[in-house]
């Protein structure tokens, strides 16, 4: 995955999760089942919750991050 893809995804995540930090990247350049680049990342949300994500680069935008934020929020509130 290119550095520009990483920066784009990082910006989307940081906009969606106001109190989040990208803790680390794991295998950049891995592929999902469809052969698309996948961005593997661990987020720290609200300095308390670590969330590990595998994000398909070509399908990730402000709409999908909103859905992802809703899902994570739902899990954290349980």
C-alpha positions in Angstrom: 0.0 0.0 0.0 1.3 3.4 -0.9 2.1 6.0 1.7 -0.6 8.3 0.3 -3.2 5.5 0.8 -2.0 5.2 4.4 -2.3 8.9 5.0 -5.7 9.1 3.4 -7.0 6.2 5.6 -5.4 7.7 8.7 -7.1 11.1 8.0 -10.5 9.4 7.6 -10.1 7.4 10.9 -8.9 10.4 12.8 -11.8 12.5 11.6 -14.3 9.8 12.5 -12.9 9.0 16.0 -12.1 12.3 17.7 -10.2 10.6 20.5 -8.3 7.9 18.6 -4.7 7.2 17.9 -3.3 4.9 15.4 -1.1 2.8 17.6 0.7 0.8 15.0 0.5 -0.5 11.5 1.0 -4.2 10.8 1.6 -5.8 7.4 1.2 -3.0 4.9 0.5 -4.4 1.4 -1.4 -7.5 2.5 -4.3 -8.5 0.3 -7.9 -9.5 1.2 -9.8 -12.4 -0.4 -10.6 -10.2 -3.4 -7.0 -9.3 -4.0 -7.4 -5.7 -2.8 -4.8 -3.9 -0.7 -5.6 -4.1 3.0 -4.5 -1.7 5.6 -4.0 -3.4 9.0 -4.1 -1.1 11.9 -4.6 -1.0 15.7 -6.5 1.9 17.0 -6.5 3.1 20.6 -9.9 4.8 21.3 -10.4 7.0 24.3 -7.1 5.9 25.7 -8.8 2.7 26.8 -9.9 0.4 24.0 -7.6 -1.2 21.4 -9.4 -2.1 18.2 -7.6 -4.1 15.5 -8.9 -3.5 12.0 -8.2 -4.8 8.5 -9.4 -2.1 6.1 -9.7 -2.7 2.4 -8.1 0.5 0.9 -10.2 0.8 -2.2 -13.5 0.4 -0.4 -12.8 2.8 2.5 -14.3 6.2 2.6 -16.2 8.6 4.8 -19.4 6.5 4.4 -17.8 3.2 5.4 -15.9 4.8 8.3 -19.3 6.1 9.6 -20.6 2.5 9.6 -17.4 1.3 11.2 -17.7 4.0 13.9 -21.3 3.0 14.6 -20.3 -0.7 15.0 -17.4 0.0 17.3 -19.5 2.4 19.4 -22.2 -0.3 19.7 -19.6 -2.8 20.9 -18.0 -0.4 23.3 -21.3 0.5 25.0 -22.2 -3.2 25.8 
